[in-house]
Amino acid sequence: MNSAMNSVKTAYQLTNALANLQTALFNRFNPIRQYLRELEIRNPELAHFICRIIPAQCPFERNFSLFGRISIQIPPLCKLNPLYEEVFGLRFRALCYLADECNENIHCYL
């Protein structure tokens, strides 16, 4: 019984340590997150540049097939990026700027 209690206590401590590590890691990215959220798109060249360098879909997702059947599927890993939401939000704002303010066709970026 005592060893089971120690195992639960150790698992609880490990979970807390991982949560603290994750919080510390994400807190380091807060200045970059804030900069990306507050970046205003007011230049068509900058908007085009952002839309070119940030892909519309995760480039790491892959399906490998053998004899016509999917044998290995690699899931999208972009969501592991701690700045994922901010980067794709920036791309979205750039697309909106091009479409709404500049009245440009954005189909080439979709």
Backbone torsions as a table, in degrees:
resi	resn	phi	psi	omega
1	MET	NA	-39.9	-178.3
2	ASN	-66.4	-37.2	179.7
3	SER	-68.7	-33.6	176.8
4	ALA	-66.3	-40.2	178.1
5	MET	-64.9	-39.8	178.0
6	ASN	-65.8	-37.4	178.7
7	SER	-65.3	-42.6	178.3
8	VAL	-64.7	-42.7	179.7
9	LYS	-63.6	-41.5	178.8
10	THR	-65.8	-42.3	178.4
11	ALA	-63.0	-40.6	178.3
12	TYR	-63.3	-44.1	178.8
13	GLN	-64.1	-40.2	178.6
14	LEU	-64.5	-41.6	178.0
15	THR	-62.5	-43.6	178.2
16	ASN	-64.4	-40.1	179.2
17	ALA	-64.3	-41.5	178.2
18	LEU	-66.0	-39.6	178.1
19	ALA	-64.4	-41.6	178.0
20	ASN	-65.5	-39.1	178.0
21	LEU	-64.9	-42.9	179.0
22	GLN	-63.2	-42.8	178.8
23	THR	-63.3	-42.8	179.1
24	ALA	-64.5	-39.8	179.9
25	LEU	-64.9	-46.6	-178.6
26	PHE	-68.6	-31.1	178.4
27	ASN	-66.5	-27.1	178.2
28	ARG	-68.3	-23.8	-178.8
29	PHE	-91.3	-2.2	-176.7
30	ASN	-59.0	-41.5	177.6
31	PRO	-62.5	-38.4	178.5
32	ILE	-69.2	-41.2	177.8
33	ARG	-58.6	-46.5	-178.1
34	GLN	-63.9	-41.6	178.8
35	TYR	-61.7	-45.5	-178.9
36	LEU	-66.7	-36.4	178.6
37	ARG	-68.1	-35.1	-175.2
38	GLU	-90.9	-7.7	-179.4
39	LEU	-65.8	120.7	-179.5
40	GLU	-97.7	138.6	178.9
41	ILE	-96.9	112.3	-179.9
42	ARG	-132.5	12.1	-176.3
43	ASN	-133.9	123.6	-178.7
44	PRO	-61.2	-34.7	179.6
45	GLU	-65.7	-40.9	177.5
46	LEU	-65.5	-41.3	179.4
47	ALA	-63.0	-43.4	177.4
48	HIS	-63.8	-40.9	179.2
49	PHE	-62.0	-45.5	179.9
50	ILE	-62.6	-43.2	-179.6
51	CYS	-67.0	-29.1	178.1
52	ARG	-76.2	-39.2	-173.6
53	ILE	-85.9	-23.6	178.8
54	ILE	-99.4	115.4	-176.9
55	PRO	-70.2	155.5	179.7
56	ALA	-73.2	-29.6	179.3
57	GLN	-128.2	161.3	179.5
58	CYS	-65.1	121.8	-176.8
59	PRO	-76.6	-5.8	-175.6
60	PHE	-94.8	-11.3	-179.6
61	GLU	-73.8	126.1	-176.8
62	ARG	-139.9	147.9	170.2
63	ASN	-122.1	125.5	176.9
64	PHE	-107.7	131.0	-178.8
65	SER	-120.4	151.4	179.0
66	LEU	-134.3	121.1	-177.7
67	PHE	59.5	38.4	175.6
68	GLY	80.1	3.0	178.4
69	ARG	-118.0	143.2	178.2
70	ILE	-69.2	120.0	-178.6
71	SER	-104.9	-36.0	180.0
72	ILE	-133.9	132.5	177.0
73	GLN	-124.6	120.7	176.6
74	ILE	-96.3	119.4	-178.0
75	PRO	-71.1	162.0	177.3
76	PRO	-64.8	127.6	-176.8
77	LEU	-99.1	-1.2	-177.0
78	CYS	-62.2	-31.5	-178.3
79	LYS	-70.0	-9.9	173.3
80	LEU	-78.1	-16.1	178.2
81	ASN	-69.1	124.1	-178.1
82	PRO	-67.3	-14.0	179.4
83	LEU	-107.7	16.9	-175.1
84	TYR	-55.1	-52.2	-176.7
85	GLU	-62.0	-41.4	-177.2
86	GLU	-69.9	-40.1	-178.7
87	VAL	-67.0	-45.8	179.6
88	PHE	-72.1	-27.7	172.5
89	GLY	-66.1	-38.8	176.9
90	LEU	-63.7	-43.0	178.1
91	ARG	-62.6	-41.9	179.0
92	PHE	-62.4	-43.2	178.7
93	ARG	-64.1	-37.2	177.8
94	ALA	-65.8	-42.1	176.9
95	LEU	-63.4	-41.9	178.5
96	CYS	-64.2	-39.3	178.4
97	TYR	-62.1	-46.2	-179.5
98	LEU	-63.6	-40.8	-177.2
99	ALA	-76.1	-44.5	-173.8
100	ASP	-85.3	-48.2	-174.4
101	GLU	-84.4	-40.4	-175.4
102	CYS	-96.8	-7.6	-178.1
103	ASN	52.3	42.8	-179.9
104	GLU	-100.9	155.2	176.4
105	ASN	-79.4	121.6	-176.7
106	ILE	-105.7	11.6	-177.6
107	HIS	-62.5	-26.0	179.5
108	CYS	-70.3	-16.9	-180.0
109	TYR	-99.3	-2.4	-178.2
110	LEU	-90.7	NA	NA
